[in-house]
C-alpha cells in the first residue's frame, strides 16, 4: 500500500477575551501602527469525545476538529510569559492588524504566506527549529477591529511548506496500542513524557525497544537525533520514530504540524527517506493520574505512520506554502465576530459574573432563582469587617442594589481587615466608611447600585439631649425609609444596642432581617422571624405549627437573649473597644449569612 499522505487542517478557537485584548492593543499600543505583533496560541493532542446513546445504542466516539486555541493569555507574550495549559504546545502567532476594512480586504494574503514559509525554512536551515521546534508552527492572524461597532474581521492562516510531489504513506496507520508489544509499554511512554519537557516542545525523537520490559522507550528532543535516531543505533534492535504532538483526532489523518515536521526532516536529515511517525495525541492523559494498562489501551488515541519522505532534490518548488483557514463550508473567506452586545468592559464584566452564576444551575442548583437574587435590595447596617465581607459575598451572588449605613471613618487598622478599603482611605482623618465602601463596590463592579449613608443610629441606653431631639427624629425617619425601601436588612454593627432600632423597624415592615455577630472564636448568624399578618403572605421558609396552617413566628436576636439592650460602649478598656476576633472568622460568618 502506498498513497498520498493527507493531513487534518487546523481550525481556530478564539475566546472572547482575546478580542477585548485586541481592542486594548489597538487603542493603547498599536494605534495606527500596522507592524506585525507577536501573540501566543496553543494546541493539544486530539481526542475523540464519547457520546452516549440510549440503552440500545453503544457509546460512540466522535472526532472533533484540530483546534489551535487563542485566549487572553495571547497578549502576555510581549511580557515574556509563554506559559500554557498542561499538556499543550505553545506557539507564536503574528498579528497583522489593519486600520481599515479596505486595507484588510486588499492585503496580499499570498505574500503573507510566502514570507512566513521563508521564515520557517530559514529557521530549519539555521538549526533554530531543531533547538526550538515551535518555530515550525507559527500562525498568522490578519484582522481589522471596528471598535465603534465591536465587529472584528479576521482570517487565520497556519503556514505549511508543502511537498510536490507529495510525501507518501506506505502503510496503513496503526494505533499505538497495537504497535507496542505490551500495555505496560504505553504506561512507560506516558511516564517518560510526564517526567520531561519534551512533549511540551511539540516534537521529539524516540526509540522503542520491544524486548526491553523494564525500559522500553527512550525519548528526547530533536537536538538528540543522532544519539537516539541515528543509524548507528540500528544494531541495538530498537525501532526509531520521529514524533510530534498531534492535534488531529481523525482515525487515519495526522494533524497539520506534521507538514513542516517533514520539511524539517527532508532538509536536516535527508538520509531518513522512510520513517516511522508517532502521532502522539494522548496529552490529556499526562495530567490525568495513573491509569491501568487495560484502560489505557482503550483510551489511547495515538497512531503510528510509515512515511516515504520526498527528497529536496525531487521537489518542483522549494517554498510552496499553503494554510489559510477555510470556513464551515470549506470556502477560503475571512470571518467576522460581532461582540457589540458584550465587548464594552462593563457589560463584559456583568456577563462574566452572570455566566459564573448561571453555571451553578446546570447541575448543582437548578431551582435557584438568580433573577430574584439580582433584584433583591440589601441594606447593610454597619460597614466594618462584617459589612465589607458581606457586601463582597452579596456582590458575588449577583445582587445589584447594596446600601451601607455607618457613622464611622476609615482608620489605619481597617484596610488590613476590611477588604473594601485601602491605605488612601485612612488618610487625613479617614473617609466616611459608608461612602468609601459604596465607592469601592462601584470600582469592583461598575454596574452595582451602591450608596453610602453616614448615620448614627439612636440606641437604647444612650441619652439624648433636648438639642438633639429634632436630629434624632430625622435620623429615625430616614432609617425607617431605608428599611421600608429595601428587601433584606443585614445587622453588622459592633454593639448590641445599635441593632435594636433596625430590628424593630424590620419587624414593623416585615422585612427579612439577618443578624451577624462575632466573638473571638465564635460567631452568630441568624435570620429574624417575620410574622404574617395577611392570609396571602407567608414568610419564606417559615415552619408550620403542628396541626395548623398558621406560620410560626421565629424569634429575633434579642428574643434569644436574656439581657435587654443597654449602653455597652462606655467605660471600656482598649481590648473592649474593638471587636477582638480571630482573623479569618469574619469571612466565614459573612458567608454563612
ABEGO torsion letter per residue (X at the ends): XBBBBBBBBBBBBBBAAAAAAAAAAAAAAAEABABBBBBBBBBBBBBBBBBBBBAABBBBBBBBBBBBBBBAAAAAAAAGBABBBBGBBBBBBBBBBBABAAAAAABBAAAAAAAAAAAAAAAAAAGAAAABAAAABBBBBBBBBBAAAGBBBBBBBBBBBBBOBBBBBABBBBBAAAABABAAAAAAAAAAAAABAAAAAGBBBBBBBAABAABABBBBBAAAAAAAABAAAAAAGBBBBBBBBBABABAABBBAAAAAAAAAAAAABAABABBBBBBBAAAAAAAAEBBBAAAAAAABABBBBBBBBBBAAABABABBBBGBBBBAAGBBBBBBBBAAAAABAAAAAAAAAAAAAAAAAAAABAABBAAAAAABBBBBBEABAAAAAAAAAAAAAGBABBBBBBABBBBAAAAAABAABBAAAABGGEBBAAAAAAAAAAAABAABBBBBBBBBBBBBGBBBBAAAAAAAAAAAAAAAAAAAABABBBBABABAAAAAAAAAAAAAAGBBBBBBBBBAABBBBBBBBBBBABAABBBBGBBBBBGBABBBBBBBAAAABABBBBBAABGBBAAAABBBBBBGAAAAAAAAX
